[in-house]
Structures are given as structure tokens and as C-alpha cells.
Amino acid sequence: MITSDINQLTDHLFRHESGKMVAILTKIFGIENLELSEDVVQETFITAVQSWSLKGLPANPSAWLMQVAKNKTIDALRRNRFALSIDFNDPDRALLRSEYTLVTQMEKLWQADEIKDDLMRMMFACCQPEINPESQITLILKTLCGFSTSEIAKAFITSEDTISKRLYRTKEFFREQKIKPAFPPVHLLGERTDTVLKAIYLLFNEGYYSSHSSELIRRDLLAQAMYLCKLLCENEQTQSPPVFSAMALMCFHTSRINSRISPEGEIILLAQQDRSKWSHQLIEEGNDWMNKAAYGEVISTYHIEAAIAYEHCIARTFADTHWQRILTYYDMLATLHPTAFIALNRMTVIFKLTGAEATLQQIHHSPFIKEWEKHYLYYSLLGDIYSATDRRKAELNLEKAITLTQSDAEKVLLQKKIASLQNQHSIAASLEITFDKKDDNLH
């Protein structure tokens, strides 16, 4: 295998395996030594690239990586046996200090079932309620998803220094509060699981419709978010209808990604998407998760959003979309979680059902206008609404939308809408001149 292929494979494995390693190592070294955990992971993958380039791939690359990481961890523990940075008096770490018990204890810690639980504990640690959502996602990307500081900075269009400071503050919080990766007490489990789920879904949304990257769809973020959500689904302590319905929602959305972007990287709107490219396997999987979510008395926002996504998935064509049913779901969603973004999405459905004039009336009476005016989607919707009645207003709103989005793909789409309006106007003007000339001839 050539070096470029080796590098590509290790990058893929790094995304998938590094979070597991960090979760185990954090338990071993303590979360206050997160840098040491990350160093061991980095050394493991450097060793992999060097070894595989010379000797070729092992039969089981993932198992090979775990064994090397385990050996490097033992070396690190031996080097730091008398260091004050690692608290060997902690009951979880007591057996790691003695040579007589070190190797045996390490074998127990690296068991597959233990690793999944360690990942879960680390997720709860990353999503401490005192940490703001932005820092939660940054920490998840760094520790559990294997993203470098530069990759995170690029994803959120900010400097590496900003990300480094954000991570530093979070790690300092862990040190000061002596946070340990652990499942929360039973009476807090539901609330804390909701916090973790919210962070995972924010991560998914950034992958599905990236607001900070030149790439509209970040498949790496989608894959990591779905992997972490699946861990919640599979763990008996965190299984719940909202978790299952969030997993269903991610499946429904992800089923359509192959039709959302053209080969040139341009956005394809829902009405023009090739539905034969949608993944029926993911739609069926999403439906299975929804069936699992259909118990209990609680209906979460994930339930309703998944129901909306499902309506789009089952429509054979855009014309077959059941907009009235979707509006009913949005009414439920707006009642349960009245946010500006949900209200704006609801307006797009009202526009489909009632037309421009009725939609504008509702927009003008909405309490969310001030918030909408900060977002490009509001002006994009106004551009669509005015496109049939007032070309100049439509163009002005679309131009305003361009100034408010950071997505290159979205800017291209908006520019194409403006060009289409101008083209239609040119054709209409040409027809008008032609008809005028015909009238002159009649006279």
C-alpha cells in the first residue's frame, strides 16, 4: 500500500478510534492530565504510519492501534510513577502503580465493554452544565472526535488561538472542580442526558448544514454525531424516547445528503433533488428508531422534527409533499419550543400553502421579526415571496441575504436566484417589445 493510502487510512481510523483511546486514557491518567492522554494517542498514530509504511497493514488495524496505545500507556505510567501530576492514591488508579498489578489492570481497562462506558462517561464530562454549548462541542470535537485545533478553528471560522484558549479554560475548569468522567446520579441522569444529546445534535447540524465552512456538508461531523448518539441509544442508562427520536431524525436527514449538492458543489433545492439517490436503508433505519421512540407520555422536539423529516422522505415527488400535515407538526413544534428559527421554518410552509400575500401578513405580525432580520434565511424567504410580485424587492432581499451568510454554497445559490429573476425580467421585457411592435404593425 502506498504512503498516501496509509495516511488516508490512519486519518480515518484516527477519527474513529482516538475518542475511544482518550476516554480510556482519561480514566487512567485523570482528566486533569488530558494533554498526556492526547500525547499518547498522537504517538500511537505516528507509530502506525511509520510501521505500516514499512511492514504493510496488520490484519486488524483497530486492534493493532489499541495494543500499541496500551503499551505506550504502560510506558507513560512507569515514567510518571513518582510524579505528582498523576494521583495514584485515587482508588481507580491504585492498582496501576505497582508492577505486580499494572499489566493485569491495564488488560481489564481496555476491554471493549469498558471502552463504550468510558466514552459515555467522557461525553458527560464534556457536557458539564457549567460549560457553554460552544465549549462543549469544541471539547467533544477535540477529545472524542479526533479533530486538531486547526481543524476546529477552520470549522468555526476562527483562529487557532481562540480555540486553544477555549480548550484551556475548559481544562482549567476540570482541574479546579476536580471533575471526573462519570455517569451522573440517577436523579440527574435524564437532565444531563438531554444536555449531551443537545450537544450531539448541534454537532450534527453543523455537519448537515455547515455555517462556518466552505463545505456545506461535513460528512465527518455527521458520522461522529451519529456514532455518539448511537452510544446513547445502546446504553441502558441513557435509552429514552427523545434519544431514539433524535437518532431517527439524524437518519432521515442523512438519507438525503447525496442529492443535496451537485458535482460542482452547488446546493440542489429539495424540489429539484433526485430522490432516487436517497438512502432507503437509512430511511428504514430511522423508521425503526421512531418505533422505539413511540412509548411513554413525553413528546420531545426530536419526535416532531423527525416526523417532519419523515414526511419529506416518504413523498414520492416534491409535488406529493403533504404540506398541511407538515404545518400541523410545525404548529406543535412552535408550541413546544417557540424559537425564531422554528417560526421562520413554519413561514416557509405557510408560503407553500397560502401564497405570498397571506404569508407576508403573518410575517408582519410575528414577534420574531427583530431576530429574523439578523439571519440570511429570513431575507432568502422574502426573496422567494416577492419573486412573483415585486422583482426589485426580491432582488434587494436576496442581496441582503448574501451579506449575512458565511456559506460559499449558499451565496452561489442566492446569486443564481438573482440571475434567474433578472433573466425572467429580460425575457418579459423582450416579449413586451415584441408585442408592442406587433401592435404597431396592426395599426
C-alpha positions in Angstrom: 0.0 0.0 0.0 1.4 3.4 -1.0 2.1 6.1 1.7 -0.8 8.3 0.7 -3.2 5.4 1.2 -1.6 4.7 4.6 -2.1 8.3 5.6 -5.7 8.3 4.4 -6.5 5.1 6.3 -4.8 6.4 9.5 -6.7 9.7 9.3 -10.0 7.7 9.0 -9.0 5.4 12.0 -7.9 8.5 14.0 -11.4 9.9 13.7 -13.0 6.6 14.8 -10.5 5.3 17.4 -9.0 8.4 19.0 -12.1 9.2 21.1 -12.1 5.7 22.5 -8.4 6.0 23.4 -8.8 9.4 25.0 -11.8 8.1 27.0 -9.8 5.2 28.4 -6.6 7.3 29.0 -8.6 10.0 30.8 -9.7 7.4 33.3 -6.2 6.2 33.7 -4.3 9.5 33.9 -7.2 11.7 35.2 -9.0 14.3 33.3 -6.6 16.9 34.7 -3.9 15.2 32.5 -5.9 15.4 29.3 -2.8 16.6 27.4 -0.9 13.5 28.4 -3.8 11.4 27.1 -3.8 13.3 23.8 0.0 12.9 23.5 -0.2 9.1 23.9 -2.9 9.0 21.1 -0.8 11.1 18.8 2.3 9.0 19.4 0.3 5.8 18.7 -0.8 7.1 15.2 2.7 8.4 14.4 3.9 4.9 15.1 1.2 3.4 13.0 2.1 5.5 9.9 5.8 4.6 10.3 5.3 0.9 10.9 2.6 0.3 8.3 4.6 2.2 5.6 7.4 -0.3 6.1 5.7 -3.5 7.0 2.2 -3.1 5.5 -1.2 -3.2 7.2 -1.8 -5.5 10.1 -4.8 -7.9 9.8 -6.8 -5.9 12.3 -5.6 -2.2 12.2 -8.0 -1.1 15.0 -6.9 -3.9 17.4 -3.2 -3.1 16.5 -3.7 0.6 17.4 -5.3 -0.3 20.7 -2.5 -2.6 21.6 0.2 0.0 20.8 -1.7 2.6 22.7 -1.9 0.2 25.7 1.8 -0.4 25.6 2.6 3.4 25.4 0.2 4.0 28.3 2.1 1.4 30.4 5.4 3.2 29.5 3.9 6.6 30.4 2.7 5.2 33.8 6.2 3.8 34.5 7.8 7.1 33.7 5.4 9.1 35.8 5.1 6.6 38.7 6.6 9.1 41.2 5.2 12.2 39.6 2.8 14.4 41.5 0.7 15.1 38.4 -0.9 11.6 38.5 -2.9 10.8 41.7 -2.1 7.2 42.3 -3.9 7.4 45.6 -7.2 7.5 43.8 -8.9 4.1 44.2 -9.4 3.9 40.4 -5.7 4.2 39.9 -4.2 2.4 42.9 -3.5 -0.9 41.0 -1.6 1.0 38.3 1.3 2.0 40.5 2.6 -1.5 41.3 4.4 -3.6 38.7 2.7 -6.7 40.1 -0.8 -5.4 39.2 -0.1 -2.9 36.4 -0.4 -5.1 33.3 -3.3 -7.2 34.6 -5.3 -4.0 35.5 -4.5 -2.5 32.1 -5.9 -5.5 30.3 -9.2 -5.0 32.2 -9.4 -1.3 31.4 -9.0 -1.9 27.7 -11.9 -4.4 27.3 -14.4 -3.5 24.6 -17.4 -3.1 27.0 -15.3 -0.9 29.3 -14.4 1.3 26.4 -18.0 2.1 25.5 -18.8 3.0 29.1 -15.7 5.2 29.2 -16.8 7.0 26.1 -20.2 7.7 27.7 -18.6 9.0 30.9 -16.4 11.3 28.9 -19.4 12.6 27.0 -21.0 13.6 30.3 -17.7 15.2 31.4 -17.6 17.3 28.2 -21.1 18.4 28.7 -21.0 19.8 32.2 -23.9 22.2 32.6 -21.5 25.0 33.7 -19.7 24.8 30.3 -21.3 26.8 27.5 -22.6 24.8 24.4 -19.8 26.2 22.2 -17.1 24.9 24.5 -18.9 21.6 24.9 -18.8 21.0 21.2 -15.2 22.2 20.9 -14.2 19.7 23.6 -16.2 16.9 22.0 -14.5 17.5 18.7 -11.0 17.6 20.2 -11.3 14.7 22.7 -13.9 12.3 21.3 -13.7 13.0 17.5 -10.0 13.4 16.9 -10.1 16.9 15.5 -7.0 19.0 15.7 -7.1 22.6 17.0 -6.6 23.9 13.4 -9.4 21.8 12.1 -11.8 23.0 14.8 -10.7 26.6 14.1 -11.4 26.1 10.4 -14.8 24.5 11.0 -15.9 27.5 13.1 -14.0 30.2 11.1 -12.0 31.5 14.0 -8.3 31.5 15.0 -6.4 28.5 16.4 -5.6 30.8 19.3 -9.3 31.3 20.1 -9.9 27.5 20.1 -6.8 26.9 22.2 -7.9 29.4 24.8 -11.4 27.9 24.8 -9.9 24.4 25.4 -7.5 25.8 28.1 -10.4 27.4 30.0 -12.4 24.2 29.9 -9.5 22.1 31.1 -8.8 24.6 33.9 -12.4 24.2 35.0 -11.9 20.5 35.1 -8.8 20.9 37.2 -10.4 23.4 39.6 -13.6 21.5 40.1 -11.8 18.1 40.1 -14.3 16.7 37.5 -14.1 13.0 36.9 -15.7 11.3 33.8 -18.7 9.6 35.4 -22.3 8.9 34.9 -24.3 11.5 36.8 -26.5 10.5 39.8 -29.8 8.8 38.9 -31.9 11.8 39.8 -29.8 14.0 37.3 -29.4 11.4 34.6 -32.3 12.5 32.4 -31.4 16.1 32.6 -27.7 15.6 31.9 -28.5 13.1 29.0 -30.6 15.9 27.5 -27.6 18.2 27.7 -25.3 15.6 26.0 -28.0 15.0 23.3 -28.3 18.7 22.6 -24.5 19.0 22.1 -24.5 16.0 19.8 -27.4 17.4 17.7 -25.6 20.8 17.5 -22.6 18.9 16.2 -24.9 17.0 13.7 -26.5 20.3 12.5 -23.0 21.8 11.9 -22.2 18.8 9.7 -25.5 18.8 7.9 -25.6 22.5 7.1 -22.3 23.9 7.9 -22.5 27.6 8.7 -18.8 28.1 9.2 -17.1 26.0 6.4 -16.6 26.3 2.7 -18.1 22.8 2.6 -21.9 22.9 3.0 -22.0 19.2 4.2 -19.3 17.9 6.7 -19.7 14.1 6.5 -17.1 13.7 9.2 -19.2 15.6 11.6 -22.3 13.7 10.6 -20.6 10.4 11.2 -19.3 11.4 14.6 -22.6 12.8 15.8 -24.5 9.7 14.7 -21.8 7.4 16.4 -22.1 9.3 19.7 -25.9 9.3 19.6 -25.9 5.6 18.9 -23.9 5.1 22.1 -26.7 6.8 24.0 -29.3 4.6 22.2 -27.4 1.4 23.1 -26.7 2.2 26.8 -29.5 1.1 29.2 -28.9 4.1 31.4 -29.4 6.7 28.7 -32.0 5.0 26.5 -35.2 7.1 26.2 -37.8 8.2 23.6 -36.0 11.6 22.9 -32.7 9.8 22.3 -34.3 7.3 19.9 -36.2 10.0 18.1 -33.0 12.1 17.8 -31.3 9.1 16.2 -34.3 8.7 13.8 -34.1 12.4 12.9 -30.4 12.1 12.0 -31.1 9.0 9.9 -33.8 10.8 7.9 -31.7 13.9 7.3 -28.6 11.9 6.4 -30.6 9.7 4.0 -30.9 12.8 1.6 -27.3 14.2 1.6 -26.3 12.5 -1.7 -28.8 14.6 -3.5 -28.3 18.0 -1.8 -25.1 19.0 -3.6 -24.2 19.0 -7.3 -20.9 17.6 -8.6 -19.8 21.3 -8.8 -20.5 21.8 -5.1 -23.7 23.8 -5.6 -26.8 23.4 -3.5 -29.7 21.5 -5.0 -33.0 22.6 -3.5 -35.5 20.0 -2.3 -37.8 20.5 -5.3 -35.0 19.6 -7.7 -33.4 16.8 -5.8 -33.0 13.3 -7.4 -34.9 11.2 -4.9 -33.5 8.0 -6.4 -30.3 9.0 -4.7 -31.9 9.0 -1.2 -30.8 6.1 1.1 -33.9 3.9 1.7 -31.8 1.9 4.1 -31.3 4.9 6.3 -35.0 5.9 6.0 -36.0 2.4 7.2 -33.4 2.6 10.0 -34.9 5.9 11.0 -38.4 4.5 11.0 -37.2 1.7 13.3 -35.8 4.2 15.7 -39.1 6.1 15.6 -41.0 3.0 16.5 -38.7 2.5 19.5 -39.3 6.2 20.5 -43.1 5.6 20.5 -43.6 4.9 24.1 -44.1 7.0 27.2 -46.1 10.2 27.6 -43.3 12.7 26.6 -43.2 14.1 23.1 -39.9 15.9 22.5 -38.8 18.3 19.8 -36.8 15.5 18.3 -40.0 13.5 17.9 -41.7 16.3 16.0 -38.7 17.2 13.9 -38.3 13.6 13.0 -41.9 13.4 11.9 -41.4 16.5 9.6 -38.3 14.9 8.1 -40.1 11.6 7.6 -42.9 13.4 5.6 -40.3 14.7 3.2 -38.7 11.2 3.0 -41.9 9.4 2.1 -43.1 11.9 -0.5 -42.5 10.3 -4.0 -42.1 13.7 -5.6 -41.9 17.3 -4.3 -45.5 17.8 -5.5 -46.7 14.9 -3.4 -45.4 16.5 -0.2 -48.1 16.7 2.5 -47.6 20.4 3.4 -50.7 20.6 5.6 -49.5 17.7 7.8 -46.1 19.3 8.0 -47.7 22.6 9.1 -49.6 20.7 11.8 -46.2 19.4 13.1 -44.7 22.9 13.0 -47.6 24.2 15.0 -46.9 21.6 17.6 -43.2 22.4 17.5 -43.8 26.1 17.8 -46.0 25.5 20.9 -43.5 23.1 22.5 -40.4 25.1 21.6 -41.2 28.7 20.4 -38.0 29.9 18.8 -37.4 32.3 15.9 -35.8 29.6 13.7 -38.8 27.2 14.1 -41.2 30.1 13.4 -39.3 31.0 10.3 -39.4 27.4 9.0 -43.1 27.4 9.7 -43.4 30.5 7.5 -41.9 28.7 4.6 -44.6 26.0 4.9 -47.3 28.6 5.1 -46.0 30.2 1.9 -46.3 26.8 0.2 -49.9 26.5 1.3 -51.3 30.0 1.2 -49.1 32.1 -1.1 -47.3 35.4 -0.9 -49.9 37.8 0.4 -51.1 35.7 3.4 -47.6 34.8 4.3 -46.5 38.5 4.3 -49.4 39.3 6.6 -48.3 36.7 9.1 -44.6 37.8 8.9 -45.5 41.4 9.6 -47.4 40.3 12.8 -44.7 38.0 14.0 -42.9 38.7 17.3 -39.7 37.3 15.8 -39.1 39.9 13.1 -36.2 41.5 15.0 -34.4 38.2 15.4 -35.2 37.1 11.8 -33.6 40.3 10.5 -30.2 39.0 11.8 -30.4 35.8 9.7 -29.9 35.3 5.9 -32.7 32.7 5.7 -35.3 35.4 6.5 -34.2 37.6 3.5 -33.9 34.5 1.4 -37.6 33.7 2.1 -38.6 37.2 1.4 -36.8 37.0 -1.9 -38.8 33.9 -2.8 -42.1 35.5 -1.7 -41.5 38.7 -3.7 -40.2 36.9 -6.7 -43.6 36.6 -8.3 -44.9 40.1 -7.3 -42.1 42.6 -7.0 -38.8 41.7 -8.7 -36.9 44.7 -7.3 -37.9 43.8 -3.7 -37.0 40.2 -4.3 -33.5 41.2 -5.6 -32.8 43.5 -2.6 -33.8 40.8 -0.1 -31.6 38.2 -1.8 -28.7 40.6 -1.9 -29.1 41.3 1.8 -29.2 37.5 2.4 -25.8 37.2 0.6 -24.2 39.6 3.0 -25.4 37.6 6.1 -24.3 34.1 5.1 -20.8 32.7 5.5 -21.5 29.7 3.4 -20.0 29.8 -0.1 -22.5 27.3 -1.5 -25.4 29.4 -0.1 -24.0 32.6 -1.7 -23.8 30.9 -5.0 -27.5 29.7 -4.7 -28.7 33.2 -3.8 -26.7 34.7 -6.7 -28.3 32.2 -9.1 -31.8 33.2 -7.8 -31.0 36.9 -8.5 -29.7 36.0 -12.0 -32.9 34.0 -12.7 -35.0 37.0 -11.7 -33.0 39.3 -13.9 -33.2 36.8 -16.8 -37.0 36.5 -16.4 -37.3 40.3 -16.4 -35.2 40.5 -19.6 -37.4 37.9 -21.3 -40.5 39.7 -20.2 -39.2 43.0 -21.5 -38.3 41.4 -24.8 -41.8 39.9 -25.1 -43.3 43.3 -24.3 -41.3 45.0 -27.0 -42.3 42.2 -29.5 -45.9 42.6 -28.7 -45.6 46.4 -29.0 -44.2 46.0 -32.5 -47.0 43.6 -33.4 -49.5 46.2 -32.3 -47.8 48.9 -34.4 -48.0 46.6 -37.4 -51.7 46.1 -36.8 -52.2 49.9 -36.9 
